[in-house]
Amino acid sequence: MSVKENLIAIKKSLPAQVTLVAVSKTKPNELILQAYDAGQRDFGENYVQELADKYEQLPKDIQWHFIGHLQSNKVKYIVPFVHLIHGVDSFKLLKVINKQAEKINSVVNCLLQLYIAREETKFGFDFEECETVLKSEEFKSLKNICVKGFMAMASNTDDEEEVRREFSSVKQFQEKMLQHDSRLSVLSYGMSGDYQLAIECGSNMIRIGSSIFGERKYTDQ
Ligand SMILES: *Cc1c(COP(=O)(O)O)cnc(C)c1O
């Protein structure tokens, strides 16, 4: 199947409220343009340099999502054009993004990454930390970021019930936090292997790479 056929098949299966982010990391512009020509406009990348290069080279109406682990010293390279930063995993990083956005008089959309997996290697806030941040006075003083919701990655396991529990815990947390801040409407979870389950558990933004573009030659991190 071609990129276009993959994309159309996935899009047909999605409820209307779900945004599809096509994860194009490691993939050449030629394949991204095939998806673009099929109408796709939201693309996700994990590496700052790769994202900056692709932004330069590809059509300017693409909405670029940064979905990788972002280092503070690289924030400035993507702030001028990024549509949504998914993986904000510390208050410090949020403050750096705010500062860089302030410099260029802009407001950057972010998602806070929640740690829900059993693995030790995944980044993110736990629910308590995240709630503390969202309710803090300092958070309210950050005028150049807009936190739109949450991003999470489930454990890499065949145990469907475990994954369901993890995804549902994010949805539950969001419902609680929405009472404090009505902007927190985005739930970014679900990848090629688990997006149907993620949508059942409340996701409204899925990040799909290999099911659109084929397997990657090298994996991230
Ligand atoms: C690579 C990546 C994806 C896409 O993964 P696939 O399994 O290829 O769909 C989604 N989210 C994040 C954070 C990623 O790093």
PDBQT file of the ligand as one rigid body, heavy atoms in Angstrom, charges set to zero:
ROOT
HETATM    1  C1  LIG A 301       7.722   7.575  16.829  1.00  0.00    +0.000 C 
HETATM    2  C2  LIG A 301       6.611   8.062  17.674  1.00  0.00    +0.000 A 
HETATM    3  C3  LIG A 301       5.264   7.845  17.331  1.00  0.00    +0.000 A 
HETATM    4  C4  LIG A 301       4.836   7.028  16.131  1.00  0.00    +0.000 C 
HETATM    5  O1  LIG A 301       5.051   5.671  16.368  1.00  0.00    +0.000 OA
HETATM    6  P1  LIG A 301       4.487   4.528  15.377  1.00  0.00    +0.000 P 
HETATM    7  O2  LIG A 301       4.489   3.312  16.216  1.00  0.00    +0.000 OA
HETATM    8  O3  LIG A 301       5.421   4.470  14.234  1.00  0.00    +0.000 OA
HETATM    9  O4  LIG A 301       3.114   4.923  14.974  1.00  0.00    +0.000 OA
HETATM   10  C5  LIG A 301       4.298   8.412  18.137  1.00  0.00    +0.000 A 
HETATM   11  N1  LIG A 301       4.610   9.123  19.241  1.00  0.00    +0.000 NA
HETATM   12  C6  LIG A 301       5.890   9.331  19.609  1.00  0.00    +0.000 A 
HETATM   13  C7  LIG A 301       6.177  10.131  20.829  1.00  0.00    +0.000 C 
HETATM   14  C8  LIG A 301       6.928   8.802  18.847  1.00  0.00    +0.000 A 
HETATM   15  O5  LIG A 301       8.198   8.999  19.247  1.00  0.00    +0.000 OA
ENDROOT
TORSDOF 0
